[in-house]
Structures are given as C-alpha cells and as structure tokens.
Amino acid sequence: MEISSEDRERLQALAAFLPIVEAANFTAGEMVVPPNTPSGVTRFPYAAPSDPVSQFFEMVYEKNWVASFDWTEWSSSQEAKELFAEDGLALSKANTEQLSRMLTTCVRREKFAEGSLIADFESGLMVRIIRRADQLLHEAD
C-alpha cells in the first residue's frame, strides 16, 4: 500500500504514542471534583488530562488530524458506528481518512463533554486507533 509523505508523517506522529499508551504506568487523567468553597458555593468538576494526553491533543491539531466536516452528523452514520464498535473489526481496516474522522469526532466531542477524551483513552479506543496508525505504516513499508 502506498501512502503520501504527508500521511506517513501524520501516521508516524500518531504511532509515536503507542509505547506511551501501552505502558503499564500510563494514565489518561482524571475528573477532578473540587470541594465547595468555604461559603458553600459548589464548584464544577473538570477534566485533568495527563501530560501524554495533553500532548496527544496538541499533536492531532499540529499534524492536521482534525478535519473540517460535519462530525456530529457523521458520528451517527453506519460507518462511524462500525468504526467505533468495541469489536474493532471495521477499525482494523480503517484508512487514514477514517482515522482522521474518528480523531476529529473524539477531539471535538471533548469540547462539549469534558472528560470524554480521557474516557476514550481509558476505554481502549485511542489505543486501537493508534495501533491502526502503526499498522498502516507497516503495511506501507
């Protein structure tokens, strides 16, 4: 399989996270529930991603993994449902455009549901996406 030099660079940047997210001590982050203020005002919980997850978030933008398309509509499509399925069957055959759509959906969803990116790492979804990027690189060699 042939891939462009740009896609190779993007896939390499994504695959570089594989040893990090597969490490036994990897943590995606946590949801922090701050205590109420002394006057009783409730504070909202917030996501505190780990350094690797923050770096991953920056990388997907820097390497143009985040695409401009109607991700909310696409995320309801049959293609998206199959790609996001836990069995990983469709994801194991995904191309770079499909990985980009998946990453865009995950990153943009984080803006509306804080902590969802941490959950995507904890569920193993991001590891599966990163593994597929690594696989595409090896298939291209």
N, C-alpha and C positions, 0 to 999 in steps of 0.2 A: 504494500500500500504506500502510495506517495503522499506526502504532506508538504505544505509550503514551509518556507523557512520561518515565516511569522507564526504559523501554527506550531511548528516544532518548538520555538522559543516559549510560546504560551504553555504548551504541554509540559515542557521542562520545568517551568516555574511552578506549575501545579504539582507535578510529580515530586518536586523537591520537598514537599511537605509530607510525603509518605512515611519516611522514617520517623518523623516527629510525631505524627498522629498515631503511628503504630507502636510507639514506645510505651512500655509498661507504666511509666510515670506521667503520661500525657493526661492533662485535664483541660477541658474545654472552657471552664469558667464556672460561674455560679450566679444564681439570682440572690441578690442581697436585699434583705428586709431590714431597713434601718429602724431603730427604736423611735417611738413617738418623741416629740420634743418635750422639754420639761413642762410646757404649758398645755400639753395634751394634743398638739396638732399631729395628725397622722402623716407619716412620710410614705411615699410610694416606693414599692420595690423597684429595683433596677438591675439590669444585666451587667455583670462584671466579667467580660471575656478574659481568658488567659492571654499572655503575650503572643503565643503562636496563633491563636485565633484572631487577634487584632492584626497581626502581620499578614495572615491569610486574607482577611477582609481588605486590607490595603492592596495586596498583590492582585486580587481579582479585578480591581479597578485599574491599576497600573498596567496590567497585561491585557486589557480590553476583553476580559471575560464577560463583563456586564454589557449586555446588548440592549439596544433600543427597540423594543417591541411590546405588544400588549401582553405582558406576562400574566396578568390576572386572568385574562380570557384563556391563554394557552394552558395555564395551570389546571383548568377544568377539562381540558381535551383528553381524549383517549390516549394519545401519545404520551402526554405528561403523566397520566395515571399509571401507565405501564412503566415508564422510566423511573418513577418514584416508588414503585412497588418494592416491598421488602425482599421479594424473592430474587431481585437483581437480574432477572433474565434479560429484559429489554436493555437495562443499563450496561450489561456485559457486551452489548453490540452497538452501543451509542457512538456517534461520531462527534467531532469537535463542536459542530453547531448545536447538537443536542446537549452536550455538556455545558455549553455557554448558556443555553436557555435554562437549564437546571440551576446553574450557579446564579444567574440573574434572578430567578424566582426566589431562591433562598436568601440572597443578599437584600433584595428589595422587600421581601416579606419581613425581614428584621426591622425595617423602619416602621412597620405597622404593628408588629407583635414582638416587642423587645424580649430578647432571650431565645427567639426561635432559631437563630444561628447556632447558639450553644446546644440547643436540643438536636439540631441536625448533626452536629458532631457526636453528641452522646448516643444518638440512635444508630450511628454507624453509616448514615447516609453519605456524609462528606468523605469518609474513608473509602467507600465504594466508588464515589466519583473520582477521587484522587487515584485510586487503583486503576480505574479505567483509563485515565490520562496516561499513566505509566505504561499500561498495556498498549495503547495506541502508539506510543513512542517505540516500543519494542517491535511492534508489527511493521513500523515504517523502516526499521533498520534492515 
